[in-house]
Amino acid sequence: MKSLVALVLLICFLHHTLSSVPAALSMLEEGCCSRYNQTRIPKHCVKHVAMTPSHCNPKAIVFTTLCKKLCIDPDLDWAKKMLDTFKNGVVTFKKCKKCPGKV
């Protein structure tokens, strides 16, 4: 009986401890990318472009389309050009027929 009570207390403790870990990690990683997407995104499908926050590693350019957000390698020439285009405010968003980055 004592071992059953100890086991239940241990399970409760572990559940409480481990359930808070993902929330803490997501707050740390908020706005960051874990890997790059290899999809080249058509300019007319992009709603917004921005760099990840300075604390993020790896650095990435985040492209927001109608369907999703994609993390792109900031060293790619086409991605740099699109970021500059959006910074200068010279973009017209059109609805895409197909979501970029979806298979």
Stockholm file with secondary structure:
# STOCKHOLM 1.0

chainA/1-103         MKSLVALVLLICFLHHTLSSVPAALSMLEEGCCSRYNQTRIPKHCVKHVAMTPSHCNPKAIVFTTLCKKLCIDPDLDWAKKMLDTFKNGVVTFKKCKKCPGKV
#=GR chainA/1-103 SS CHHHHHHHHHHHHHHHHHHTHHHHHHHHTTTCCSSCCCCCCCGGGEEEEEECCTTCSSCCEEEEESSCEEEECTTCHHHHHHHHHHHTTCCCCCCCSSCTTCC
#=GC SS_cons         CHHHHHHHHHHHHHHHHHHTHHHHHHHHTTTCCSSCCCCCCCGGGEEEEEECCTTCSSCCEEEEESSCEEEECTTCHHHHHHHHHHHTTCCCCCCCSSCTTCC
//
